[in-house]
Amino acid sequence: MMRTRHVFALAAGLFLTGLARDCFDDWITATTLPPLSLETSVEVTDRDGILLRAYTVADGRWRMAVDLAQVDEDYRAMLIAYEDKRFHDHSGVDLRAMTRAVAQALRNGRVISGGSTLTMQVARLLEASGTGAVAGKLRQMRVAWALERRLTKDQILQLYMHLAPFGGNLEGVRAASFAYFGKEPRRLTPAQAALLVAIPQAPESRRPDRAHDRAVAARARVLARALRDGIVPDHMANGALTEPVPHARQPFPTLAPHLADRARSADPIMHRHQLTLKTSLQRSLEALARDVIATQGERLQIAIVAADHTSGEILASVGSAAFQADQRAGFVDMTTALRSPGSTLKPLIYGLAFDQGLAHPETLIEDRPQRFGTYAPQNFDRQFRGTIRVRDALQLSLNLPVVQLLDAMGPPRLLAALDKAAIRAVIPGNEPGLAIGLGGIGISLTDMVQLYAALARGGVALPLTWRMDGSRAEGQRLLSTSAAWQIGDILAGLAPPPGAPTNRLAYKTGTSYGHRDAWAIGYDGRHVVGVWMGRADGTPVPGVFGADLAAPVLFQAFARIAPGLEPQPPAPPATLLVSNAQLPQPLQRFRARGSLAADADAPAVAFPPDGAEVELLNGALMVKVAGGTGPFTWLADGVPVVVQDRARQALLTLPGTGFVSLSVIDAQGRSARARVRLH
């Protein structure tokens, strides 16, 4: 009978235990968890993942995304040893620790140690609940048990590292590491790791920027525990105690603020934007911009763009000397502002003229007063040099020669070239006039750097990109390789500014009408850099010239990219490297359109017609000329193929298929052109 009672009691106990367990499981399963998806700061990084700029979350807090692998191992070990040493063994609530905490409180009449596990702390932080009330503690326990059933230990620890408070508007270990140490938490000293463990226990009363002594004392306690538990050896713990604790917060990185804002605006949903910039170069050029402007009055502004023209990737983009609302309007991104390019478009005009058979670097051209209808341009210094080589005309940045060439080819051809280079150009008025060749057009600094990158790349225009994950467009041939090389050779012959290193940097300066914009753009065998200086509001800056103001900055920028220049490529095989006397007769001297006679009998390409698609026969093309006076010179992409031929048809041997610009020049220097596609 007694045995039957014991069996019955045991069965009843097991039943009640199982029932209690089932009720408990149902209670935990029914727990409504707070949202586990956290809003984290939008981040902009460089090409190597280095943080350039971060933004606060909606409520103004710094909460930065972090993975466990991104956090120092010693910090993780110290955190678990100090806060919850049985973290990996309990199921959310450490009953032993809680019992001990209650017993200590009863014996001492006050709280001696906490019983909350890391999981319970996560539960409290997720719900922003209090720590002391019994109801609040029970809720934390319930949420903690539920979290342990739905998440892994690593996921719970990762939530803590996002939510742990570090004083003020700092949440999470990564934000705290940037704010107090100015670096990622991947590699922390023992002293730094101990401080980050200590602060969240009392974030406002242990903030090192406001309660420095308490922060030092709290760090010492964490280090003592780490030494006792064997996490930190004796010699490192003693050294850590003497390591200074920061007295103030450091600012979060704000490199490339204009481009970072642009990236965020372009894709507001994305949380991590990786740009093509190099942090070291970006920081260096921003410092250069600040130094240059510091002595230039209160309104002068600067912008710099540096790119790798072999890939089309922007390596640095400085929108202003300082990102602030000051008299310089530093918040305006001057790399994208439309400004007058001054003389910086001249190299493209000369390159197009070379390709069309209008001129050669050794061609003689007149620098004399001339009217083009109602337009009467002047040189910047209002002087004229008479007969001069095209090479010298470009190096001296004379206006009359380049306007003659633009007049001969027509302004629409220049605009078509800009369009092919994917450059946005804004023209005042309805019809493009010859003034666009001297800066009467609006183009941004970034687009001008893109244009010079095409010159540096052998005449192939490739849109610049600033996103690592951005699409890479196909390149468009803008100039022949010979014409592009000839332009680079001319620009590399310019003397550097006083005090700059003597090298073969191909560069061009420009000054817009009224001294509103000062430009300098240059390239070597790999990099291209553009510098703009002026006032953001477009008002004149008396006495400012690109050669005096922007050119020295350009050379300083190149010195910060690399200690020496990358060499320019050699001349392409088809390049005509001869003196003026050795040029074909029509190329020896340029004749302006107004000086030509018998225009009614001017030459025309009779075959193939402009825009035609024709097939090569054994690598050769039959061409015919109508009108004009023989002998005739035929050019393909600016390179003479047949010289001084009296026949009206000729067989041109061409290097290959694709698009080609054919030009024919008669004995009087009159020319005609046709662009065709060869198969």
ABEGO torsion letter per residue (X at the ends): XAAAAAAAAAAAAAAAAAAAAAAAAAAAAABBBBBABBBBBBBBBBAAGBBABBBBBAAGBBBBBBBAAABBAAAAAAAAAAABAAAAABAGBBAAAAAAAAAAAAAAGBBABBABBAAAAAAAAAAGBBAABAAAAAAAAAAAAAAAAABBAAAAAAAAAAABBAEEABBEAAAAAAAAAGBBAABBBAAAAAAAAAAAABAAAABAAABAAAAAAAAAAAAAAAAAAGABBAAAAAAAAABBBBABBBBBBABGAAAAAAAAAABAABABBBBABBAAAAAAAAAAAAAAAAAAEAABBBBBBBBBAAAGBBABBBABABBBBBAAGAABBAAABBBBAEAAAAAAAAAAAAAAGABBAABBBBBBBBBBEABBBBBAAGBBAEBBBAAAAAAAGBAAAAAAAAAAAEAAAAAAAAAAAGBBBBBBEABBBAAAAAGBBBBBAAAAAAAAAAAAAGGBBBBBBABAABBBBBBBBABBAAAAAAAAAAAAABBBBBGBBBBABBBBBBBBBGGABBBBBBBBAABBBBBBBEBAAGBBBBGBBAAAAAAAAAAAAAAAABABBBBBBBBBAABBBBBAAABBAAAABBBBAAABBGAAABBBBAOBBBGBBBBBBGGBBBBBBBEEBOBBBBBBGGBBABBGBABABBBBBBAEBEBBBBBBBBAAGBBBBBBBBBX
